[in-house]
Amino acid sequence: MWRIDLQEAVMFENFISNFPADARSTLPPYREPRLGSVAGYNELVRIGSGVSFGAGILRLHSGDEASRARGLVQQLFPGYVDIVPIAKDWLGRQFALDFAGADPRFPRLLLFEPGSAEVFDVECGIEQLFDVEIVADPVTFLASDLFSEWRDEGYSVPQSGQCVGFKVPLFLGGAGSIENLEVGDEEVYWSILGQLQAKPK
C-alpha cells in the first residue's frame, strides 16, 4: 500500500476539503508513459489512487481499476480506442483521458455515462475538473442530489468493482430517481447496457 501524499493534496485542496478521502492508503496507479506529461495526473493519483472520496461519491482509479474500466467503456463506446479512465462516480460514470488524435500532453477529458449511453466533453484539465468544477457543481458532475437521497434512504454505497446503476437505463426511458437505482457489479452493468445499446432500434 502507498500512503496518501499530503503535499500533493495542496493542488487539490478544494476537492479534498469538500470530498475527504475515505481511506489513508492508496494502491499503485495506472502506468502509461504518456500520463507523466499530462498536467495534474501525477498529483491526482498521489492523493488517492484506488481510494474513494466523499463517503463513496467518487473513486480515483488504481492501475487495475483503470484497466478494467477501459474495457467496460469500450464495450458500450467501441469507438474510443485510446482512453485511460482516471476516476468514476457512484453511478459508474467514468472520467477518462482520450489521447486519440490529441497532443499527448493535452488529451481530452471525457465523461462516459452508461445510463444514458452518452459521452460528454468536460472541456477542462484534471486540476480544473477536480478542484473547481466538481466542487462548484457536484450535481452535474457527481449527481450529488441523487447521492444524498440514496444515502438518506439508507442504501449501501458501492465498493470497488460496484456501482449504483439504473434498473431501466435512461436511454430506454428509465427515470432518473432512486426508485430506479440498485447496487450491482459494474462489469455486469456495463455489459448489459452495451448489449442493449447494440440492439437494432
Backbone as CSV, one residue per row, in Angstrom:
resi,resn,N_x,N_y,N_z,CA_x,CA_y,CA_z,C_x,C_y,C_z
1,MET,0.831,-1.202,0.000,0.000,0.000,0.000,0.871,1.260,0.000
2,TRP,0.453,2.254,-0.729,1.076,3.567,-0.673,0.351,4.402,0.361
3,ARG,0.969,5.503,0.730,0.320,6.450,1.631,-0.075,7.689,0.844
4,ILE,-1.199,8.275,1.210,-1.639,9.498,0.552,-0.609,10.595,0.779
5,ASP,-0.213,11.256,-0.285,0.791,12.318,-0.237,0.108,13.639,0.090
6,LEU,0.267,14.091,1.319,-0.416,15.309,1.751,0.153,16.556,1.089
7,GLN,1.427,16.503,0.669,1.987,17.652,-0.038,1.304,17.843,-1.385
8,GLU,1.019,16.733,-2.078,0.339,16.837,-3.366,-1.101,17.302,-3.185
9,ALA,-1.638,17.117,-1.978,-3.027,17.495,-1.728,-3.249,18.993,-1.864
10,VAL,-2.172,19.782,-1.808,-2.315,21.230,-1.932,-2.945,21.591,-3.273
11,MET,-2.551,20.886,-4.344,-3.114,21.172,-5.665,-4.615,20.929,-5.691
12,PHE,-5.078,19.966,-4.905,-6.492,19.596,-4.895,-7.139,19.902,-3.543
13,GLU,-6.715,21.012,-2.947,-7.175,21.370,-1.605,-8.687,21.545,-1.545
14,ASN,-9.268,22.234,-2.525,-10.719,22.445,-2.510,-11.470,21.126,-2.627
15,PHE,-10.995,20.266,-3.518,-11.630,18.966,-3.705,-11.607,18.156,-2.417
16,ILE,-10.435,18.058,-1.791,-10.301,17.249,-0.581,-11.089,17.846,0.578
17,SER,-11.167,19.176,0.642,-11.941,19.821,1.709,-13.423,19.491,1.597
18,ASN,-13.913,19.394,0.365,-15.329,19.118,0.143,-15.649,17.631,0.061
19,PHE,-14.661,16.840,-0.356,-14.861,15.397,-0.500,-13.670,14.671,0.125
20,PRO,-13.643,14.565,1.451,-12.492,13.951,2.124,-12.290,12.497,1.698
21,ALA,-11.028,12.074,1.742,-10.705,10.687,1.409,-11.323,9.746,2.431
22,ASP,-11.789,8.597,1.957,-12.397,7.602,2.835,-11.378,6.599,3.355
23,ALA,-10.115,6.725,2.940,-9.045,5.850,3.413,-7.745,6.636,3.385
24,ARG,-6.745,6.117,4.090,-5.467,6.831,4.168,-4.373,6.174,3.340
25,SER,-4.638,5.018,2.757,-3.625,4.349,1.947,-4.117,4.211,0.518
26,THR,-3.189,4.136,-0.426,-3.542,4.083,-1.839,-2.937,2.845,-2.491
27,LEU,-3.373,2.571,-3.712,-2.867,1.449,-4.492,-2.040,1.977,-5.664
28,PRO,-1.212,1.131,-6.271,-0.420,1.594,-7.419,-1.316,2.112,-8.544
29,PRO,-0.953,3.233,-9.150,-1.772,3.812,-10.221,-1.518,3.135,-11.561
30,TYR,-2.294,3.527,-12.541,-2.125,3.025,-13.910,-0.805,3.543,-14.469
31,ARG,-0.060,2.649,-15.105,1.248,3.018,-15.656,1.166,3.116,-17.178
32,GLU,1.390,4.280,-17.689,1.382,4.536,-19.136,2.276,5.744,-19.371
33,PRO,3.307,5.616,-20.220,4.299,6.695,-20.363,3.711,8.076,-20.628
34,ARG,2.644,8.153,-21.413,2.093,9.461,-21.767,1.479,10.184,-20.577
35,LEU,1.071,9.446,-19.571,0.403,10.067,-18.427,1.330,10.992,-17.647
36,GLY,2.622,10.704,-17.695,3.567,11.518,-16.949,3.621,12.962,-17.397
37,SER,3.224,13.230,-18.639,3.268,14.604,-19.147,1.913,15.299,-19.102
38,VAL,0.891,14.614,-18.596,-0.445,15.214,-18.503,-0.540,16.017,-17.211
39,ALA,-0.777,17.310,-17.326,-0.823,18.189,-16.152,-1.848,17.702,-15.137
40,GLY,-1.397,17.544,-13.903,-2.281,17.194,-12.811,-2.438,15.715,-12.550
41,TYR,-2.052,14.859,-13.501,-2.289,13.418,-13.310,-1.453,12.846,-12.166
42,ASN,-0.150,13.095,-12.177,0.702,12.539,-11.128,0.263,13.004,-9.746
43,GLU,-0.090,14.270,-9.651,-0.533,14.810,-8.360,-1.860,14.182,-7.932
44,LEU,-2.734,13.926,-8.900,-4.033,13.341,-8.578,-3.890,11.932,-8.009
45,VAL,-3.123,11.087,-8.673,-3.022,9.706,-8.196,-2.284,9.630,-6.859
46,ARG,-1.447,10.608,-6.575,-0.737,10.586,-5.296,-1.642,10.907,-4.117
47,ILE,-2.783,11.554,-4.372,-3.687,11.828,-3.248,-4.687,10.700,-3.030
48,GLY,-4.699,9.697,-3.926,-5.672,8.656,-3.644,-5.943,7.660,-4.744
49,SER,-4.915,7.084,-5.348,-5.126,6.041,-6.345,-5.792,4.830,-5.692
50,GLY,-6.986,4.473,-6.183,-7.729,3.359,-5.601,-8.516,3.718,-4.364
51,VAL,-8.669,5.006,-4.086,-9.358,5.481,-2.880,-10.667,6.161,-3.269
52,SER,-11.696,5.969,-2.440,-12.954,6.691,-2.646,-12.944,7.971,-1.818
53,PHE,-13.741,8.927,-2.243,-13.817,10.235,-1.591,-15.285,10.598,-1.367
54,GLY,-15.507,11.470,-0.366,-16.855,11.969,-0.133,-17.847,10.894,0.237
55,ALA,-17.431,9.947,1.096,-18.304,8.855,1.547,-18.740,7.956,0.402
56,GLY,-17.892,7.866,-0.631,-18.166,6.945,-1.727,-18.742,7.563,-2.974
57,ILE,-18.838,8.880,-3.030,-19.440,9.517,-4.205,-18.516,9.470,-5.423
58,LEU,-17.193,9.366,-5.180,-16.221,9.347,-6.274,-15.054,8.456,-5.885
59,ARG,-14.508,7.742,-6.865,-13.333,6.904,-6.628,-12.282,7.190,-7.694
60,LEU,-11.046,7.425,-7.253,-9.924,7.544,-8.181,-9.412,6.143,-8.492
61,HIS,-9.171,5.863,-9.755,-8.804,4.511,-10.149,-7.380,4.142,-9.755
62,SER,-7.218,2.914,-9.289,-5.899,2.304,-9.202,-5.542,1.795,-10.600
63,GLY,-4.354,1.255,-10.749,-3.970,0.728,-12.046,-4.890,-0.381,-12.523
64,ASP,-5.191,-1.331,-11.639,-6.070,-2.442,-12.015,-7.472,-1.948,-12.338
65,GLU,-7.970,-0.999,-11.556,-9.316,-0.468,-11.797,-9.386,0.287,-13.121
66,ALA,-8.336,1.021,-13.446,-8.313,1.761,-14.711,-8.318,0.808,-15.899
67,SER,-7.551,-0.273,-15.796,-7.524,-1.258,-16.880,-8.894,-1.886,-17.076
68,ARG,-9.531,-2.250,-15.971,-10.866,-2.841,-16.059,-11.871,-1.839,-16.620
69,ALA,-11.798,-0.598,-16.155,-12.740,0.431,-16.609,-12.589,0.700,-18.102
70,ARG,-11.373,0.640,-18.588,-11.159,0.855,-20.026,-11.920,-0.181,-20.842
71,GLY,-11.851,-1.433,-20.422,-12.584,-2.479,-21.118,-14.084,-2.284,-21.053
72,LEU,-14.573,-1.829,-19.903,-16.008,-1.600,-19.749,-16.482,-0.495,-20.682
73,VAL,-15.752,0.606,-20.701,-16.141,1.736,-21.546,-16.174,1.323,-23.013
74,GLN,-15.205,0.532,-23.421,-15.123,0.168,-24.832,-16.201,-0.822,-25.255
75,GLN,-16.843,-1.488,-24.290,-17.995,-2.322,-24.630,-19.169,-1.468,-25.093
76,LEU,-19.390,-0.368,-24.402,-20.531,0.495,-24.697,-20.187,1.580,-25.713
77,PHE,-18.921,1.979,-25.722,-18.456,3.041,-26.626,-17.235,2.538,-27.401
78,PRO,-17.428,1.609,-28.337,-16.291,0.961,-29.008,-15.438,1.888,-29.860
79,GLY,-15.923,3.060,-30.168,-15.143,3.988,-30.978,-14.006,4.651,-30.231
80,TYR,-13.990,4.518,-28.910,-12.955,5.179,-28.106,-11.864,4.157,-27.787
81,VAL,-10.835,4.139,-28.616,-9.832,3.075,-28.553,-8.561,3.473,-27.808
82,ASP,-8.424,4.740,-27.460,-7.168,5.199,-26.843,-7.462,6.057,-25.617
83,ILE,-8.174,5.469,-24.670,-8.568,6.193,-23.464,-7.894,5.608,-22.229
84,VAL,-7.764,6.436,-21.201,-7.293,5.996,-19.889,-8.268,6.530,-18.844
85,PRO,-9.130,5.679,-18.292,-10.024,6.125,-17.223,-9.221,6.502,-15.978
86,ILE,-9.609,7.601,-15.342,-8.880,8.048,-14.154,-9.741,8.037,-12.899
87,ALA,-11.061,8.051,-13.060,-11.946,8.087,-11.892,-13.351,7.681,-12.318
88,LYS,-14.162,7.341,-11.336,-15.570,7.059,-11.603,-16.398,7.604,-10.449
89,ASP,-17.657,7.907,-10.732,-18.544,8.314,-9.648,-19.387,7.124,-9.213
90,TRP,-20.249,7.337,-8.239,-21.019,6.247,-7.633,-21.997,5.605,-8.602
91,LEU,-22.370,6.324,-9.685,-23.268,5.784,-10.707,-22.516,5.019,-11.796
92,GLY,-21.220,4.839,-11.607,-20.434,4.113,-12.588,-20.007,4.933,-13.782
93,ARG,-20.237,6.233,-13.739,-19.815,7.101,-14.842,-18.300,7.269,-14.780
94,GLN,-17.660,7.161,-15.923,-16.204,7.146,-15.981,-15.638,8.453,-16.525
95,PHE,-14.709,9.033,-15.770,-13.921,10.163,-16.249,-12.656,9.585,-16.880
96,ALA,-12.393,9.941,-18.131,-11.258,9.333,-18.831,-10.541,10.340,-19.716
97,LEU,-9.249,10.117,-19.871,-8.433,10.896,-20.797,-8.474,10.214,-22.160
98,ASP,-8.723,10.987,-23.200,-8.785,10.465,-24.561,-7.595,11.006,-25.352
99,PHE,-6.668,10.106,-25.690,-5.445,10.509,-26.385,-5.577,10.478,-27.900
100,ALA,-6.674,9.964,-28.409,-6.824,9.797,-29.857,-6.767,11.145,-30.578
101,GLY,-5.815,11.281,-31.479,-5.708,12.491,-32.285,-5.320,13.742,-31.530
102,ALA,-4.845,13.581,-30.301,-4.530,14.752,-29.475,-3.035,14.817,-29.178
103,ASP,-2.566,16.014,-28.876,-1.229,16.174,-28.322,-1.212,15.383,-27.011
104,PRO,-0.294,14.418,-26.835,-0.305,13.585,-25.630,-0.178,14.364,-24.328
105,ARG,0.267,15.603,-24.407,0.330,16.425,-23.194,-1.035,16.993,-22.834
106,PHE,-1.936,17.040,-23.833,-3.237,17.673,-23.619,-4.374,16.801,-24.159
107,PRO,-4.541,15.604,-23.609,-5.653,14.765,-24.058,-6.987,15.369,-23.638
108,ARG,-8.030,15.022,-24.371,-9.367,15.467,-23.970,-9.785,14.727,-22.705
109,LEU,-10.527,15.400,-21.858,-11.077,14.784,-20.659,-12.566,14.576,-20.899
110,LEU,-12.995,13.319,-20.865,-14.363,12.961,-21.204,-15.070,12.311,-20.025
111,LEU,-16.400,12.412,-20.034,-17.240,11.727,-19.055,-18.128,10.750,-19.813
112,PHE,-17.940,9.454,-19.536,-18.736,8.409,-20.168,-19.868,8.017,-19.224
113,GLU,-21.084,8.167,-19.700,-22.268,7.937,-18.868,-23.019,6.707,-19.381
114,PRO,-22.924,5.573,-18.678,-23.554,4.346,-19.175,-25.075,4.389,-19.170
115,GLY,-25.668,5.018,-18.168,-27.123,5.025,-18.058,-27.831,5.700,-19.204
116,SER,-27.197,6.736,-19.768,-27.786,7.449,-20.904,-27.095,7.107,-22.219
117,ALA,-25.993,6.332,-22.130,-25.185,5.978,-23.306,-24.674,7.227,-24.016
118,GLU,-24.268,8.231,-23.225,-23.764,9.481,-23.783,-22.332,9.736,-23.327
119,VAL,-21.627,10.524,-24.118,-20.267,10.940,-23.797,-20.229,12.459,-23.771
120,PHE,-19.639,13.011,-22.720,-19.582,14.462,-22.568,-18.130,14.924,-22.531
121,ASP,-17.843,15.990,-23.254,-16.520,16.615,-23.228,-16.477,17.568,-22.042
122,VAL,-15.602,17.281,-21.096,-15.531,18.089,-19.874,-14.970,19.481,-20.162
123,GLU,-14.162,19.602,-21.186,-13.643,20.895,-21.651,-12.770,21.612,-20.619
124,CYS,-12.012,20.833,-19.860,-11.019,21.425,-18.953,-10.008,20.346,-18.613
125,GLY,-8.976,20.723,-17.852,-7.967,19.771,-17.440,-8.291,19.124,-16.108
126,ILE,-7.387,18.268,-15.654,-7.612,17.495,-14.436,-7.764,18.391,-13.212
127,GLU,-6.837,19.315,-13.012,-6.917,20.171,-11.825,-8.192,21.001,-11.830
128,GLN,-8.545,21.573,-12.965,-9.762,22.382,-13.066,-11.000,21.539,-12.776
129,LEU,-11.035,20.320,-13.294,-12.196,19.463,-13.061,-12.373,19.157,-11.584
130,PHE,-11.330,18.652,-10.954,-11.475,18.176,-9.581,-11.508,19.300,-8.555
131,ASP,-10.687,20.312,-8.742,-10.582,21.333,-7.702,-11.525,22.512,-7.901
132,VAL,-12.143,22.604,-9.085,-13.039,23.734,-9.358,-14.428,23.260,-9.776
133,GLU,-14.511,22.555,-10.900,-15.818,22.230,-11.474,-16.631,21.290,-10.587
134,ILE,-16.014,20.216,-10.123,-16.736,19.266,-9.269,-17.172,19.922,-7.973
135,VAL,-16.324,20.765,-7.418,-16.664,21.459,-6.168,-17.796,22.455,-6.391
136,ALA,-17.752,23.174,-7.513,-18.759,24.202,-7.789,-20.091,23.611,-8.232
137,ASP,-20.055,22.471,-8.919,-21.287,21.903,-9.477,-21.318,20.384,-9.308
138,PRO,-21.399,19.906,-8.074,-21.397,18.461,-7.846,-22.639,17.757,-8.374
139,VAL,-23.722,18.489,-8.556,-24.935,17.867,-9.106,-24.683,17.403,-10.536
140,THR,-24.072,18.256,-11.343,-23.783,17.896,-12.730,-22.730,16.810,-12.828
141,PHE,-21.652,16.943,-12.079,-20.518,16.049,-12.262,-20.581,14.779,-11.421
142,LEU,-21.339,14.793,-10.319,-21.393,13.626,-9.440,-22.810,13.197,-9.082
143,ALA,-23.814,13.853,-9.638,-25.208,13.559,-9.278,-25.364,13.545,-7.755
144,SER,-24.820,14.579,-7.116,-24.794,14.623,-5.651,-26.182,14.710,-5.033
145,ASP,-27.146,15.256,-5.771,-28.508,15.314,-5.248,-29.094,13.914,-5.100
146,LEU,-28.914,13.082,-6.125,-29.381,11.699,-6.047,-28.607,10.918,-4.995
147,PHE,-27.303,11.200,-4.899,-26.469,10.510,-3.910,-26.967,10.790,-2.497
148,SER,-27.322,12.040,-2.221,-27.844,12.395,-0.896,-29.154,11.667,-0.622
149,GLU,-30.041,11.623,-1.610,-31.304,10.892,-1.447,-31.042,9.415,-1.191
150,TRP,-30.122,8.857,-1.947,-29.777,7.439,-1.833,-29.280,7.109,-0.427
151,ARG,-28.385,7.928,0.081,-27.842,7.691,1.423,-28.886,7.947,2.503
152,ASP,-29.717,8.975,2.309,-30.760,9.278,3.294,-31.744,8.124,3.445
153,GLU,-31.929,7.359,2.370,-32.828,6.201,2.417,-32.151,4.970,3.015
154,GLY,-30.862,5.104,3.339,-30.157,4.011,3.996,-29.577,2.961,3.073
155,TYR,-29.535,3.253,1.774,-28.977,2.284,0.832,-27.451,2.264,0.924
156,SER,-26.863,1.130,0.561,-25.419,0.974,0.678,-24.678,1.727,-0.421
157,VAL,-23.471,2.152,-0.087,-22.604,2.862,-1.028,-21.767,1.825,-1.779
158,PRO,-21.608,1.964,-3.091,-20.853,0.962,-3.853,-19.386,0.906,-3.454
159,GLN,-18.838,-0.304,-3.486,-17.428,-0.528,-3.215,-16.681,-0.660,-4.544
160,SER,-15.385,-0.892,-4.477,-14.608,-1.104,-5.693,-15.193,-2.279,-6.466
161,GLY,-15.383,-2.090,-7.772,-15.975,-3.141,-8.591,-17.486,-3.097,-8.644
162,GLN,-18.079,-2.158,-7.921,-19.527,-1.999,-7.923,-19.899,-0.596,-8.401
163,CYS,-21.171,-0.420,-8.713,-21.726,0.905,-8.957,-23.216,0.849,-8.660
164,VAL,-23.821,2.000,-8.544,-25.273,2.083,-8.430,-25.790,2.365,-9.836
165,GLY,-26.520,1.403,-10.383,-26.960,1.517,-11.768,-28.463,1.637,-11.900
166,PHE,-28.883,2.045,-13.074,-30.311,2.172,-13.361,-30.897,0.808,-13.719
167,LYS,-32.000,0.450,-13.060,-32.688,-0.798,-13.395,-33.177,-0.753,-14.836
168,VAL,-33.769,0.358,-15.211,-34.138,0.624,-16.603,-33.301,1.816,-17.039
169,PRO,-32.380,1.634,-17.986,-31.483,2.739,-18.355,-32.227,3.942,-18.905
170,LEU,-31.604,5.086,-18.748,-32.214,6.328,-19.217,-32.473,6.294,-20.717
171,PHE,-31.595,5.626,-21.474,-31.779,5.607,-22.930,-32.938,4.709,-23.367
172,LEU,-33.536,3.977,-22.396,-34.751,3.206,-22.678,-35.963,3.788,-21.964
173,GLY,-35.822,5.024,-21.495,-36.943,5.703,-20.863,-37.015,5.569,-19.360
174,GLY,-35.976,5.018,-18.735,-35.960,4.884,-17.283,-35.909,6.229,-16.588
175,ALA,-36.414,6.258,-15.364,-36.465,7.502,-14.590,-35.144,7.744,-13.871
176,GLY,-34.773,9.006,-13.753,-33.577,9.384,-13.011,-33.891,9.591,-11.547
177,SER,-34.381,8.550,-10.890,-34.792,8.625,-9.487,-34.234,7.428,-8.738
178,ILE,-34.178,7.536,-7.413,-33.593,6.450,-6.630,-34.423,5.175,-6.705
179,GLU,-35.710,5.298,-7.032,-36.543,4.102,-7.179,-36.084,3.241,-8.356
180,ASN,-35.353,3.852,-9.276,-34.875,3.139,-10.464,-33.395,2.785,-10.349
181,LEU,-32.872,2.776,-9.122,-31.454,2.503,-8.902,-31.258,1.254,-8.052
182,GLU,-30.126,0.585,-8.260,-29.756,-0.564,-7.442,-28.243,-0.744,-7.487
183,VAL,-27.674,-1.280,-6.402,-26.241,-1.570,-6.356,-25.981,-2.888,-7.078
184,GLY,-24.930,-2.911,-7.868,-24.589,-4.147,-8.563,-23.149,-4.163,-9.031
185,ASP,-22.760,-5.266,-9.611,-21.425,-5.421,-10.173,-21.295,-4.534,-11.412
186,GLU,-20.275,-3.691,-11.449,-20.181,-2.737,-12.556,-19.853,-3.407,-13.885
187,GLU,-19.141,-4.528,-13.868,-18.853,-5.219,-15.122,-20.136,-5.770,-15.735
188,VAL,-20.991,-6.346,-14.901,-22.274,-6.863,-15.380,-23.130,-5.717,-15.906
189,TYR,-23.152,-4.612,-15.169,-23.974,-3.458,-15.551,-23.558,-2.909,-16.911
190,TRP,-22.276,-2.647,-17.088,-21.794,-2.100,-18.359,-22.017,-3.094,-19.498
191,SER,-21.818,-4.375,-19.227,-22.003,-5.388,-20.261,-23.449,-5.444,-20.735
192,ILE,-24.380,-5.428,-19.786,-25.802,-5.463,-20.140,-26.185,-4.224,-20.942
193,LEU,-25.728,-3.066,-20.500,-26.055,-1.835,-21.222,-25.451,-1.839,-22.624
194,GLY,-24.256,-2.399,-22.755,-23.645,-2.500,-24.074,-24.467,-3.368,-25.011
195,GLN,-24.991,-4.471,-24.482,-25.830,-5.356,-25.291,-27.136,-4.674,-25.673
196,LEU,-27.733,-3.969,-24.722,-28.991,-3.278,-25.008,-28.797,-2.178,-26.046
197,GLN,-27.703,-1.439,-25.911,-27.437,-0.343,-26.840,-27.145,-0.862,-28.247
198,ALA,-26.584,-2.067,-28.331,-26.218,-2.626,-29.633,-27.409,-3.206,-30.386
199,LYS,-28.520,-3.434,-29.700,-29.696,-4.000,-30.365,-30.255,-3.023,-31.392
200,PRO,-30.735,-3.542,-32.524,-31.352,-2.658,-33.526,-32.530,-1.903,-32.935
201,LYS,-32.599,-0.605,-33.248,-33.690,0.222,-32.723,-34.970,-0.015,-33.522
